[in-house]
């Protein structure tokens, strides 16, 4: 099999020695090229090149961000049978996608797991989400989670590591000091099947969109606003219409425990297995996709695409 290993050199939990071990291990099974990403968007170009060259498999080493870029490159011409297989080795701080596939969170152990799958031909087709023209594998969000990610990116630029403690401190600071908790910007709309009408909720502060479960991790602890989300179903949504402390504590408890309690009347909107919906904003609002800040937006059309990509797992 002809393969490409795409390495994010800024991956949080890898080192040159670990990368060297992984390269040697993969080279025993694959006719392997190795490329290190050098700038944002480089993974998209590498995915496009792998598609053009007709490679059999593309392996990513890094977090959800590099997976997202490669997937967007692989699917630059749309879903089809000629798209290379995707394999991912966790090397970031969260690795939501890799862990949702059941891979070990240790990079070397995950490589061993993937090599066995390559030998036996083990794999599956998974569903993906799309936010406007951008594919995503794990999650997306508009509002406070994207604001937290933007703040974390500033911390990284200042030389600080993305530790769970820093994420927590940044989340608390964003909630109490930075996000707008008085004037909700968002409206979420979905069309019911069989032309049964349109459902619209105005006055939404933020929305998390999950293509898989959990939404993210705090260290090893899963944070799961939509515990029924799956790579085999449509998109799940968790949104909040109230941002005072009691509602936020209820939502946080739900996310930590994986509960499905809460209703729109209580300020929580929770939808499971959705084929699509639209979020509009009356003012530019931050958007994140697979843990990477995209910038402010005023409209995002989310769609679900079943069996869009074949993965080795």
C-alpha positions in Angstrom: 0.0 0.0 0.0 1.2 3.5 -0.8 0.8 5.8 2.1 1.5 9.3 3.4 2.2 10.3 7.0 1.2 13.9 7.8 3.0 15.1 10.9 2.0 18.2 12.9 5.3 19.2 14.5 3.5 21.3 17.0 1.4 18.4 18.3 1.2 18.6 22.1 2.1 15.1 23.1 4.7 13.9 20.6 8.5 14.3 20.4 11.1 13.7 17.6 11.9 10.4 19.1 8.3 9.2 19.1 7.9 10.4 15.5 11.0 8.5 14.5 9.6 5.3 16.1 6.2 5.7 14.4 7.8 6.4 11.0 9.9 3.2 11.2 7.0 1.1 12.3 4.7 2.3 9.5 7.4 1.9 6.9 7.4 -1.8 7.5 3.9 -2.1 6.2 3.5 0.9 3.8 5.4 2.4 0.9 5.5 5.6 3.0 6.2 9.2 2.4 6.4 11.6 5.4 5.6 15.3 5.3 5.7 17.8 8.2 3.1 20.5 8.1 4.6 24.0 8.1 1.6 26.4 8.1 -2.1 26.5 8.7 -3.9 25.0 5.7 -0.9 22.8 4.7 -2.8 19.6 5.7 -5.5 20.5 3.1 -2.9 20.8 0.4 -1.4 17.4 1.4 -4.8 15.8 1.4 -5.5 17.1 -2.1 -2.1 15.9 -3.3 -2.8 12.4 -1.9 -6.1 12.3 -3.7 -4.5 13.4 -7.0 -1.7 10.8 -6.6 -4.2 8.0 -5.9 -2.6 7.0 -2.6 -4.1 4.1 -0.6 -3.9 5.6 2.8 -3.1 8.9 4.6 -2.1 8.8 8.2 -2.2 11.8 10.4 0.0 12.3 13.5 -1.4 15.2 15.6 -4.7 16.4 17.0 -8.1 17.0 15.6 -6.9 20.1 13.7 -4.6 18.2 11.4 -7.2 15.5 10.9 -9.7 18.1 9.8 -7.3 19.7 7.3 -6.4 16.4 5.7 -10.0 15.3 5.5 -10.9 18.6 3.8 -8.2 18.0 1.3 -9.1 14.3 0.7 -12.8 15.3 0.0 -11.9 18.4 -2.1 -13.7 16.8 -5.0 -16.5 15.4 -2.9 -17.3 11.9 -1.5 -16.3 9.0 -3.7 -14.7 5.6 -4.0 -11.3 6.9 -5.0 -10.7 8.8 -1.8 -7.8 7.3 0.1 -8.3 5.6 3.5 -7.7 7.8 6.6 -5.8 6.6 9.7 -5.1 8.8 12.6 -2.5 8.6 15.4 -3.3 10.8 18.4 -0.7 13.5 19.2 -2.8 16.5 20.3 -4.2 17.6 23.6 -7.7 16.2 23.1 -7.6 13.7 20.2 -11.4 13.5 20.2 -11.7 11.8 16.8 -9.0 9.2 17.5 -10.5 8.3 20.8 -14.0 8.1 19.4 -12.7 5.4 17.0 -11.5 3.4 20.0 -7.8 4.1 19.5 -5.5 4.2 22.5 -4.5 7.8 23.4 -0.8 6.9 23.4 0.7 7.5 20.0 3.0 4.4 19.9 0.3 2.1 21.2 -2.2 3.5 18.7 0.3 3.0 15.9 0.6 -0.7 16.8 -3.2 -0.9 16.9 -3.4 0.7 13.4 -0.7 -1.6 11.9 -2.7 -4.6 13.0 -5.8 -3.1 11.4 -3.8 -2.5 8.1 -2.7 -6.1 8.1 -6.2 -7.5 8.6 -7.9 -4.9 6.4 -10.0 -3.7 9.3 -11.9 -0.4 8.8 -15.3 1.2 8.5 -17.2 4.0 6.8 -18.1 7.0 9.0 -20.4 9.9 8.7 -19.1 13.5 8.7 -20.5 16.9 9.4 -20.2 20.0 7.2 -20.3 23.6 8.3 -21.0 25.6 5.2 -18.2 24.3 2.9 -16.0 22.9 5.7 -16.0 19.2 6.6 -15.6 18.3 10.3 -15.0 14.9 12.0 -15.6 15.5 15.7 -17.4 18.8 16.5 -18.1 22.4 15.8 -19.4 25.2 17.8 -20.6 28.8 17.6 -20.4 31.1 20.7 -18.5 30.5 23.9 -16.6 27.4 23.0 -15.2 29.1 19.9 -14.3 32.1 22.1 -12.5 29.9 24.5 -10.5 28.3 21.7 -9.6 31.7 20.3 -8.3 32.7 23.7 -6.4 29.5 24.0 -4.8 30.2 20.6 -3.6 33.5 22.0 -2.1 31.6 25.0 -0.2 29.3 22.6 1.1 32.2 20.6 2.4 33.6 23.9 4.3 30.3 24.5 1.9 28.7 27.0 1.0 25.0 26.8 -2.6 23.9 26.3 -3.0 22.1 29.6 -6.4 21.0 31.1 -5.9 23.5 33.9 -5.3 26.4 31.4 -8.4 25.3 29.5 -10.5 25.4 32.7 -9.1 28.8 33.7 -9.7 30.2 30.3 -13.3 28.8 30.2 -14.1 30.4 33.5 -12.6 33.7 32.5 -14.5 33.7 29.2 -17.8 32.9 30.9 -17.6 35.6 33.5 -15.6 38.3 31.8 -15.6 38.0 28.0 -18.7 36.4 26.5 -21.9 38.4 26.2 -24.3 36.8 28.7 -27.0 39.4 28.4 -27.9 39.7 24.7 -28.1 36.4 22.8 -27.1 36.6 19.2 -28.1 33.3 17.7 -31.2 31.7 16.1 -31.3 28.0 15.3 -33.6 26.6 12.7 -34.4 23.2 11.4 -36.8 21.7 8.8 -38.9 18.8 10.0 -38.9 15.8 7.6 -41.9 15.2 5.3 -42.5 19.0 5.1 -43.9 19.0 8.6 -42.8 22.6 9.1 -40.0 24.6 10.4 -38.8 24.8 14.0 -37.0 28.0 15.1 -35.5 29.0 18.4 -34.4 32.6 18.9 -32.4 34.0 21.7 -29.7 31.3 21.7 -26.3 32.2 23.3 -24.2 29.3 22.0 -24.5 25.9 20.3 -22.3 22.9 20.4 -22.5 20.5 17.4 -21.3 16.9 17.7 -20.6 14.4 15.0 -19.3 11.9 17.6 -19.3 11.4 21.4 -17.8 12.8 23.6 -17.6 16.5 22.7 -14.2 16.8 24.2 -12.1 15.7 27.2 -10.9 17.4 30.3 -7.7 15.3 30.7 -9.0 11.8 30.6 -12.6 12.8 31.7 -15.1 12.9 28.8 -17.2 16.1 28.5 -20.4 15.1 26.8 -23.4 17.4 26.2 -24.8 15.0 23.6 -23.9 11.5 24.8 -25.9 9.8 22.0 -23.9 11.4 19.2 -22.2 8.9 16.9 -20.2 8.6 13.7 -23.1 6.3 12.5 -25.9 8.9 13.0 -26.6 12.5 12.1 -25.5 15.5 14.0 -26.4 16.3 17.6 -26.9 19.8 19.0 -26.6 21.2 22.5 -27.6 24.9 22.8 -28.3 27.3 25.7 -30.9 30.1 25.8 -30.0 31.3 29.3 -26.6 32.2 30.5 -27.1 33.0 34.2 -25.1 30.9 36.7 -27.8 28.4 37.7 -28.5 27.4 34.1 -24.8 27.2 33.4 -24.3 24.9 36.4 -27.1 22.7 35.3 -25.6 22.5 31.8 -22.1 21.8 33.2 -23.4 19.0 35.4 -25.2 17.5 32.4 -22.0 17.7 30.3 -19.8 16.1 33.0 -22.2 13.3 33.9 -23.4 12.6 30.3 -27.0 13.1 31.3 -29.7 13.8 28.7 -31.9 15.8 31.1 -33.0 19.4 30.3 -35.6 21.0 28.0 -35.9 24.1 25.9 -38.3 25.4 28.5 -35.5 25.1 31.0 -33.2 26.9 28.6 -31.5 23.9 27.1 -32.0 22.8 23.5 -30.9 19.2 22.7 -31.4 17.6 19.3 -30.2 14.1 18.3 -29.5 12.6 14.8 -30.2 15.7 12.7 -29.7 15.7 8.9 -29.2 19.5 9.0 -30.0 22.9 10.6 -29.0 26.5 10.3 -27.5 28.9 12.9 -27.8 32.6 12.1 -26.3 35.4 14.2 -27.5 39.0 14.5 -23.8 40.1 15.0 -20.6 38.3 14.1 -20.0 35.4 16.4 -17.0 33.2 16.8 -17.0 29.7 15.1 -14.8 26.8 15.8 -14.5 23.5 13.8 -12.7 20.5 15.2 -11.0 22.6 17.9 -9.6 25.2 15.5 -10.9 28.8 15.5 -12.4 29.8 12.1 -13.3 33.4 13.0 -16.5 35.3 13.3 -19.6 34.4 11.2 -23.2 35.4 10.9 -24.6 32.2 9.3 -23.6 28.5 9.3 -25.5 25.8 7.5 -24.8 22.4 9.2 -25.4 19.2 7.3 -24.8 15.5 8.0 -23.2 13.2 5.5 -23.5 9.4 6.3 -20.7 7.0 5.3 -18.7 9.9 3.8 -15.2 8.5 4.5 -13.5 5.2 5.0 -11.1 5.0 8.0 -8.7 2.4 9.4 -9.5 1.6 13.0 
